[in-house]
Amino acid sequence: MRARRGKRHYGEVKMVDGNPTRYFKAIREMLVNKTYRNSPYEVMIKTDGPKAREIWKLPYYPDRIIHHSIVNVLEPIWMRGFIRDTYAALPGRGVHDGVKRIRKALEDVDGTRYCLKLDVRKFYQSIDHECLKRIIRRKIKDPDLLQLLDLIIESAPGVPIGNYTSQYFGNVYLSDFDHWCKEVLQAKHYFRYCDDLVFLSHSKEQLRDWYVRISDYLSRLQLTIKSNWQIFPVDVRGIDFLGYRHFHRYTLVRKSIVKNFRRKVRSKSQEAMAAYNGWFKWADTYNLRKKYGWIQ
């Protein structure tokens, strides 16, 4: 079961594993009798470099079990509607799948000379509940399931980072926008990871026009673009996306990851070094690894 993957040592997971029939029967009764209510969230602050994010955490029982069960049912339905080049939290479409896809796109050198890169400001917190519900109802018609989804959606402002369902709500919320980019803008080389968007084109002028139209579309979803959006030549700056900087002829690892790598080299943590090898094999890092005496 996905909800307990990597968490079997947790006390509440051990509790359910000790008598699964009892707890799963209780969950079934909650859902059938419509007595389930979202448990109170535990809100934590997670710092990642200069960024601080609020993480909203629910108990494993019954909430995370229920959220995972919902996604198990809806994932195949929603997956059929997503464009190929969206990657966040989707099976078989992780970071390195995106890296392969963007590398393939960069083989079209003339069509990818310039990049428009932008982020949505406070994406998850800005998701409008009523708009999200309308989008969900285009595909999902079961009233009991919709009632359960509404309950989860209304349990916090926006959709909280930390809920398993939030990752899918975010992708569903932007799915129509993704199709609009591909089919109306006819953006051949468009990539999205959560709220991080990359558009490639032969022309700066085309990207400027797209930016205006994209900004207008997102405003209708109650979303705004961060002020640090950029249009630039790919081979001057590189596309900072999915943990790498992508150029036409080569790929580098993002500077923050290299900085952490240097720290791990000094600590001589073999487990951490093995994890970095997984990152480095997707980029041109021979000289970096040689410099630190670590070539595999």
Summary of the structure (lengths in Angstrom):
residues: 296
radius of gyration: 21.4
end to end distance: 34.7
largest distance: 63.4
contacts: 835
relative contact order: 0.12
helix: 51%
strand: 16%
